[in-house]
Amino acid sequence: MSIENIKQNYEKEYCYNSLKSKCFKFWYYFCAISSLLCSLATIPVVACQNLPKWISIVTALLTALFQGCNHIFNFHERWIYHRNLTEILKSEYRKYSLGIFSYKNITSKEKDVLFSENIETIIQNGVEQWRDIIMRKETEK
């Protein structure tokens, strides 16, 4: 495998996990803030005698919907998982490009092979970590 292919594989994994992290972070905060705002809006709506009752029902339902989405889709956990994987990949690339730690005092070809192996190990560990998260969720049910 050429160094270009190795770097393309790294870039692909880094960009994928970085994008997923941003996406799940957005949805986590969107649901959490929306839930909070709807919850806060429910109180004055219920207290106000002049407003129709359906408004408080809608705000309460929206609160439950946003909280449920956050719980069902695990946006927070998925955000942290992908952010962590992105940071590990970034750290490995820095070690490789600076020639430090396990990349110290080895040939360029050996560095490339070691980098490729380490990226694959990081990805495999990430897959196993995600599998553990899913299995833990299943046993909690």
C-alpha positions as CSV (number, residue, x, y, z in Angstrom):
1,M,0.0,0.0,0.0
2,S,1.4,3.4,-1.0
3,I,1.7,6.3,1.4
4,E,-0.9,8.1,-0.6
5,N,-3.4,5.3,0.0
6,I,-2.5,5.2,3.7
7,K,-3.1,8.9,4.1
8,Q,-6.3,8.7,2.0
9,N,-7.6,6.0,4.4
10,Y,-6.6,8.1,7.4
11,E,-8.3,11.2,5.9
12,K,-11.4,9.2,5.1
13,E,-11.7,7.8,8.7
14,Y,-10.8,11.1,10.3
15,C,-13.4,13.1,8.2
16,Y,-16.1,10.5,8.7
17,N,-15.7,10.5,12.5
18,S,-15.3,14.2,12.7
19,L,-18.5,14.8,10.6
20,K,-20.5,12.3,12.7
21,S,-19.2,13.9,15.9
22,K,-20.4,17.3,14.7
23,C,-23.8,15.9,13.6
24,F,-24.5,14.1,16.9
25,K,-23.3,17.1,18.9
26,F,-25.8,19.3,17.0
27,W,-28.7,16.9,17.6
28,Y,-27.8,16.4,21.2
29,Y,-27.8,20.1,21.9
30,F,-30.8,20.8,19.7
31,C,-32.9,18.2,21.6
32,A,-31.6,19.2,25.0
33,I,-32.1,22.9,24.5
34,S,-35.5,22.5,22.8
35,S,-36.7,20.2,25.6
36,L,-35.5,22.8,28.2
37,L,-37.2,25.7,26.4
38,C,-40.5,23.8,25.9
39,S,-40.4,22.7,29.6
40,L,-39.9,26.3,30.7
41,A,-42.6,27.5,28.4
42,T,-45.1,25.0,29.8
43,I,-45.1,26.6,33.3
44,P,-46.3,30.1,32.3
45,V,-48.7,28.7,29.8
46,V,-50.4,26.6,32.4
47,A,-50.3,29.5,34.9
48,C,-51.9,31.9,32.4
49,Q,-55.7,31.6,32.5
50,N,-56.4,33.3,29.2
51,L,-54.5,30.9,27.0
52,P,-56.0,27.8,25.4
53,K,-55.2,24.5,27.2
54,W,-53.9,22.9,24.0
55,I,-50.8,25.2,24.1
56,S,-49.7,23.6,27.3
57,I,-50.4,20.2,25.9
58,V,-48.3,20.9,22.9
59,T,-45.3,22.3,24.9
60,A,-45.5,19.3,27.2
61,L,-45.6,16.9,24.2
62,L,-42.7,18.6,22.6
63,T,-40.7,18.3,25.8
64,A,-41.3,14.6,25.9
65,L,-40.5,14.3,22.2
66,F,-37.2,16.0,22.5
67,Q,-36.2,14.1,25.6
68,G,-37.3,10.8,24.0
69,C,-35.3,11.5,20.9
70,N,-32.2,12.2,22.9
71,H,-32.7,9.0,24.9
72,I,-33.6,6.7,22.0
73,F,-31.0,7.9,19.5
74,N,-28.2,8.3,22.1
75,F,-27.0,11.5,20.6
76,H,-24.7,12.4,23.5
77,E,-23.0,9.0,23.7
78,R,-22.6,8.8,19.9
79,W,-21.1,12.4,19.8
80,I,-18.6,11.5,22.5
81,Y,-17.7,8.2,20.8
82,H,-17.0,9.8,17.4
83,R,-15.2,12.8,19.0
84,N,-13.0,10.4,21.0
85,L,-12.1,8.4,17.9
86,T,-11.4,11.5,15.9
87,E,-9.0,12.7,18.6
88,I,-7.2,9.4,18.8
89,L,-6.8,9.4,15.0
90,K,-5.5,13.0,15.1
91,S,-3.0,12.1,17.8
92,E,-1.7,9.1,15.8
93,Y,-1.2,11.3,12.8
94,R,0.8,13.8,14.8
95,K,3.0,11.1,16.2
96,Y,3.6,9.8,12.7
97,S,4.2,13.1,11.0
98,L,6.6,14.3,13.8
99,G,8.4,10.9,14.1
100,I,7.9,10.5,17.8
101,F,7.1,7.6,20.2
102,S,6.9,4.4,18.2
103,Y,7.8,6.2,14.9
104,K,11.2,7.3,16.3
105,N,14.4,6.0,14.7
106,I,12.7,3.8,12.0
107,T,12.9,4.0,8.2
108,S,10.2,5.9,6.2
109,K,8.8,2.6,4.8
110,E,8.6,1.1,8.4
111,K,6.9,4.3,9.5
112,D,4.3,4.0,6.8
113,V,3.5,0.4,7.6
114,L,3.4,1.1,11.3
115,F,1.0,4.1,10.7
116,S,-1.3,2.0,8.6
117,E,-1.3,-0.8,11.2
118,N,-2.0,1.7,14.0
119,I,-4.9,3.3,12.1
120,E,-6.5,-0.1,11.5
121,T,-6.0,-1.0,15.2
122,I,-7.6,2.3,16.3
123,I,-10.6,1.7,14.0
124,Q,-10.9,-1.9,15.2
125,N,-10.8,-0.8,18.8
126,G,-13.5,1.8,18.0
127,V,-15.7,-0.9,16.5
128,E,-15.2,-3.1,19.6
129,Q,-15.9,-0.2,21.9
130,W,-19.1,0.6,20.0
131,R,-20.1,-3.1,20.1
132,D,-19.6,-3.0,23.9
133,I,-21.8,0.2,24.2
134,I,-24.6,-1.5,22.2
135,M,-24.4,-4.7,24.2
136,R,-24.5,-2.7,27.5
137,K,-27.6,-0.9,26.2
138,E,-29.2,-4.2,25.4
139,T,-28.6,-5.7,28.8
140,E,-30.0,-2.5,30.5
141,K,-33.3,-3.1,28.8
